[in-house]
Amino acid sequence: MKFNELLEVTKDIDLEAIGVSLGKAANKSEMISCFVDGDEWVMQEVDDRQRVFEKRGKEEDIVRKVYGNIKLRIRQPK
């Protein structure tokens, strides 16, 4: 899955309400985000203590991980 496809399949989801930011870095606790940094794709997670964890890799891999997290957050809202 590419980033544009992720945007399409999530267009009817209130991403902010479930703590997801697409296209820019997360800026709140318990958020995840997906964005491009130079020529690398980044999945960033911010925990409840404001610690930031990053995974970097290919677009398809990062987008797939973010989409999996979105599906989990929809099933188990906070």
C-alpha positions as CSV (number, residue, x, y, z in Angstrom):
1,M,0.0,0.0,0.0
2,K,1.3,3.5,-0.9
3,F,0.6,6.7,1.1
4,N,-1.9,8.0,-1.4
5,E,-3.9,4.7,-1.0
6,L,-3.8,5.1,2.8
7,L,-5.2,8.6,2.5
8,E,-8.0,7.2,0.3
9,V,-9.0,4.3,2.5
10,T,-9.0,6.5,5.6
11,K,-10.8,9.5,4.2
12,D,-14.0,8.8,6.1
13,I,-12.2,8.2,9.4
14,D,-11.7,10.9,12.0
15,L,-8.0,10.3,12.3
16,E,-7.4,13.0,14.9
17,A,-10.0,11.5,17.2
18,I,-8.1,8.2,17.2
19,G,-4.7,9.8,17.6
20,V,-3.3,9.5,14.0
21,S,-1.5,12.1,11.9
22,L,-0.8,11.5,8.3
23,G,1.7,13.6,6.4
24,K,3.3,15.3,9.4
25,A,5.0,14.4,12.7
26,A,2.9,13.5,15.8
27,N,2.7,16.4,18.3
28,K,0.6,15.0,21.1
29,S,1.0,12.1,23.5
30,E,-0.4,8.7,22.5
31,M,-0.3,9.6,18.8
32,I,1.1,7.9,15.8
33,S,2.1,9.5,12.5
34,C,3.4,8.7,9.1
35,F,5.4,11.1,7.0
36,V,8.4,11.3,4.7
37,D,11.7,12.7,5.9
38,G,14.0,13.3,2.9
39,D,14.0,10.0,1.0
40,E,12.9,7.9,4.1
41,W,9.4,7.1,5.3
42,V,8.9,7.5,9.1
43,M,6.3,6.0,11.5
44,Q,6.5,8.0,14.7
45,E,4.8,7.0,18.0
46,V,4.5,9.3,21.0
47,D,3.7,7.5,24.2
48,D,1.9,8.8,27.3
49,R,5.2,10.2,28.7
50,Q,6.0,12.2,25.5
51,R,8.7,9.7,24.5
52,V,9.1,9.5,20.7
53,F,9.8,6.2,18.9
54,E,10.5,6.1,15.2
55,K,10.6,3.3,12.6
56,R,12.1,4.2,9.3
57,G,11.9,2.3,6.0
58,K,10.3,1.9,2.7
59,E,7.0,3.6,2.0
60,E,5.1,0.3,1.6
61,D,6.4,-1.1,4.9
62,I,5.7,2.1,7.0
63,V,2.3,2.7,5.5
64,R,1.3,-1.0,6.1
65,K,2.3,-0.6,9.8
66,V,0.4,2.6,10.2
67,Y,-2.7,1.2,8.6
68,G,-2.5,-1.8,11.0
69,N,-2.3,0.6,13.9
70,I,-5.3,2.6,12.5
71,K,-7.4,-0.6,12.3
72,L,-6.5,-1.5,15.9
73,R,-7.4,2.0,17.2
74,I,-10.8,1.8,15.4
75,R,-11.6,-1.5,17.1
76,Q,-10.4,-0.3,20.5
77,P,-11.1,3.4,20.9
78,K,-9.6,5.2,23.9
